[in-house]
Amino acid sequence: MPQLEPDLPLTFAVRGIPASVQASARSRARWRDSVRVAALAKLPPGSWAWTTQLRVTIIYFSQGPSALDADNIAKPILDALNGLIWVDDRQIDEIVIRKSDLTALVAMKNPPPELADALLWNDAFVLVRVDAGIDHQELP
């Protein structure tokens, strides 16, 4: 079977509270493993890492207000996907990070399937979406 770059956008959910860059090395390693397992489940067999510029959206859905700093959530996730989704996280031109309180979430119309499935967990999770990078001409 020939290798191919995965289709974009690629969206997946990771169950649990994300490990911050300030967490212990052991906690970060466990979290990175969880991120890789969730991403691998969405990749077609034989796919290879993207070599082009990418943008990433990370949304942490917490059970109540989160004390985690949004910027500290991103680095362990990005590092976990090196060599799997992209060759190196230097390829990422744009990152959007958001925290969302599940207890304040109102009904959504037609959420993406990955989000709809994760909401059924009734637990904290992170939704990750990887898209192709945009040209400067497309910037707002």
C-alpha positions as CSV (number, residue, x, y, z in Angstrom):
1,M,0.0,0.0,0.0
2,P,1.5,3.4,-1.0
3,Q,2.1,5.9,1.8
4,L,0.1,9.1,1.6
5,E,-0.4,12.3,3.6
6,P,-3.6,12.1,5.7
7,D,-6.6,14.1,4.5
8,L,-7.0,17.5,6.0
9,P,-8.7,18.7,8.1
10,L,-7.8,16.0,10.6
11,T,-9.8,16.2,13.8
12,F,-9.6,14.0,16.9
13,A,-10.4,14.2,20.6
14,V,-8.2,13.2,23.5
15,R,-10.0,12.2,26.8
16,G,-8.7,13.8,30.0
17,I,-7.1,16.9,31.4
18,P,-4.2,18.0,29.3
19,A,-0.7,18.0,30.9
20,S,0.8,21.5,31.0
21,V,4.4,22.2,30.1
22,Q,4.8,22.8,33.8
23,A,3.6,19.2,34.7
24,S,6.0,16.5,35.7
25,A,7.9,14.8,33.0
26,R,6.0,11.6,33.8
27,S,2.6,13.3,33.4
28,R,3.7,15.0,30.2
29,A,4.9,11.6,28.8
30,R,1.5,10.0,29.7
31,W,-0.4,12.8,28.0
32,R,1.8,12.7,24.9
33,D,1.1,9.0,24.6
34,S,-2.7,9.6,24.9
35,V,-2.5,12.3,22.2
36,R,-0.5,10.0,19.9
37,V,-2.9,7.1,20.4
38,A,-5.9,9.4,19.6
39,A,-4.3,10.8,16.5
40,L,-3.2,7.3,15.3
41,A,-6.8,6.1,15.5
42,K,-7.8,8.8,12.9
43,L,-4.9,8.2,10.5
44,P,-5.2,5.8,7.5
45,P,-2.7,2.9,7.6
46,G,0.5,3.8,5.8
47,S,0.1,7.5,6.1
48,W,3.1,9.7,6.5
49,A,3.7,13.0,8.2
50,W,2.8,16.3,6.4
51,T,5.8,18.3,5.2
52,T,4.0,21.5,4.4
53,Q,2.9,24.4,6.6
54,L,-0.1,23.7,8.9
55,R,-2.4,25.4,11.3
56,V,-3.7,23.8,14.5
57,T,-6.8,24.4,16.6
58,I,-6.8,23.1,20.2
59,I,-9.9,23.4,22.4
60,Y,-9.8,22.1,26.0
61,F,-13.3,21.3,27.2
62,S,-13.0,21.3,31.0
63,Q,-15.5,20.3,33.8
64,G,-15.9,23.8,35.2
65,P,-13.5,26.7,34.9
66,S,-10.0,25.7,34.1
67,A,-6.9,27.0,36.0
68,L,-4.6,25.9,33.2
69,D,-2.9,28.5,31.1
70,A,-4.0,28.1,27.4
71,D,-0.5,28.5,26.1
72,N,0.9,25.8,28.4
73,I,-1.6,23.3,27.0
74,A,-0.3,23.5,23.4
75,K,3.4,22.5,23.6
76,P,2.9,18.9,24.9
77,I,0.3,18.3,22.2
78,L,2.4,19.8,19.5
79,D,5.4,17.8,20.6
80,A,3.4,14.5,20.7
81,L,2.4,14.9,17.0
82,N,6.0,15.4,15.8
83,G,6.8,12.7,13.3
84,L,3.2,11.6,13.2
85,I,1.1,14.4,11.8
86,W,3.9,16.7,10.8
87,V,7.6,16.2,10.5
88,D,8.4,19.0,13.1
89,D,6.2,21.5,14.9
90,R,8.2,24.3,13.2
91,Q,5.8,23.7,10.3
92,I,2.9,25.2,12.2
93,D,2.2,28.7,11.1
94,E,-0.9,29.3,13.2
95,I,-2.2,28.0,16.5
96,V,-5.6,28.7,18.0
97,I,-6.0,27.6,21.6
98,R,-9.3,27.9,23.5
99,K,-10.6,26.7,26.8
100,S,-14.3,25.9,27.1
101,D,-16.3,25.1,30.2
102,L,-18.5,22.1,29.6
103,T,-20.8,23.1,32.4
104,A,-21.6,26.4,30.5
105,L,-21.8,24.8,27.1
106,V,-25.1,25.4,25.4
107,A,-26.7,23.1,22.8
108,M,-24.9,23.1,19.5
109,K,-26.4,22.5,16.1
110,N,-24.6,19.9,14.0
111,P,-21.3,19.6,15.9
112,P,-18.5,17.8,14.1
113,P,-18.7,14.0,14.7
114,E,-15.5,13.9,16.8
115,L,-16.9,16.6,19.1
116,A,-20.3,15.0,19.3
117,D,-18.7,11.7,20.3
118,A,-16.4,13.3,22.9
119,L,-19.3,15.2,24.5
120,L,-20.8,11.8,25.3
121,W,-17.8,11.0,27.5
122,N,-19.2,13.5,30.1
123,D,-15.5,14.1,31.0
124,A,-12.8,16.7,30.3
125,F,-11.2,16.3,26.8
126,V,-9.2,18.2,24.2
127,L,-10.3,18.5,20.6
128,V,-7.5,18.9,18.1
129,R,-7.9,20.0,14.5
130,V,-5.1,20.2,11.9
131,D,-5.6,22.1,8.7
132,A,-3.5,23.1,5.8
133,G,-1.7,26.4,6.4
134,I,-2.9,29.5,4.6
135,D,-1.0,31.8,2.3
136,H,-0.3,35.3,3.4
137,Q,-2.6,36.5,0.7
138,E,-5.5,34.8,2.6
139,L,-4.8,36.5,5.9
140,P,-7.5,38.8,7.2
